[in-house]
Amino acid sequence: MRVLVIFAHPVETSFAAALHTTVLESLGTRHDVRDVDLYAEDFDPRLTRAERLVYHDTDVNQAPVARYVELLRWAEAVVFCFPVWCFGLPAILKGFFDRVMMPGVAFDIDGALVTPKLQNIRRVVAVTTYGRDLWRVKIGVGDLPKRQITRYFRWFCAKDAKVTYLAHYHMNVSTPDSRSAYQQRVARVIRAL
Amino acid sequence: MRVHVIYAHPRSDSFNSALHDIVLAALRNAGHEVDDLDLYAENFQPALTADERGAYHTVGGNLAGIESYVARLRAAQALVISAPTWWYGMPAILKGYFDRVWVPGVAFHLQRHGGAIIPGLTNIRKYAVVTTTGSPWWFMRLYMRDPGKRVLMRGMRRLFAPDVAMHYLCHYGTDVSTLQHRQRFIARVKATFAAF
């Protein structure tokens, strides 16, 4: 399968970086893999004025992010690997959605009618960690990043696209055991792709 | 009252820019002291850096490079967020402001064993969000359950004074809205901030 990995964490020694390595190792050589490390690429998450001006002009809006557009159109599977900060995606990944998932790429828009465009993507996996515990995230604030991936991103993909959302909640009190169990779960799911 | 306004939109001819101007004018008219932070105009860098992440949990040591933003936040008695909702959440530049500036020891204090957080911004006694969504209200509320609203309202509430007054003003369905619809919303924004 053609797999696009999108990774967002600035520190090489972080648990998120370790999970990213687990993802790449578990994909192995059986797949055609493209790895986008947003921090290493120094991705600028800010949708600019110039981009916003031509946002709906599908002839030219893709130019500043053409490489990412090409990768999204190429992929059959997408694996997101990121931590949850302040109840949301890290700004650098949020900016990837703001800037790349635009009209003509992720969807076509005609008045109120919006049609999804990334039918090539049939499989989506998220690998993430939360500082807080599950019930505080879910009941308290509604788990925004989970909805953004499992409901919204998925909506742009193939109709029968399968989404797996893997999360280690409550990192603030995690143990070596809980982290290693989670890492093994990630490896299992990725190996089964 | 000292009101800190945090604004994020790249276009000065946008509906959000107009709403931002209306908020500022209404607050000043009502006699408030306004401290306006325009993240795009400041060229704010939203990506939390490796050094910042390394120092994130070191209270006091995590303030390098963000001192002025923290000082402005601590000097405020009220806070207003003026920004569009993109992808069901705040624009990346605003998300990055929270990632980088609302750190432990500023916005909240963590307890050692993972209990409830202790609020860090009890100086904030009034709080408002002025935002827009492209999607209609029924889609945002019934299907998506307004996750952006929950973060900005419920997630934030516990960081402020216990009796904080909260307002969420959202113009839904902006993709297909009419002038009349937008004018009604503007009137609502004006009224809210005239009485803030």
Interface residues (C-beta under 8 A of the other chain):
Chain A: H9 P10 V11 E12 S14 Y39 F43 P45 R46 L47 T48 R49 E51 R52 L53 W85 C86 F87 G88 L89 P90 A91 I92 K94 G95 F97 D98 R99 M101 I109 G111 A112 D133 G140 V141 G142 D143 L144 R147 Q148 R151 Y152 H170 N172 V173
Chain B: P10 R11 S14 Y40 P46 A47 L48 T49 A50 E52 R53 G54 W86 W87 Y88 G89 M90 P91 A92 I93 K95 G96 F98 D99 W102 L110 H113 G114 P136 Y143 M144 R145 D146 P147 G148 R150 V151 R154 G155 D175 V176
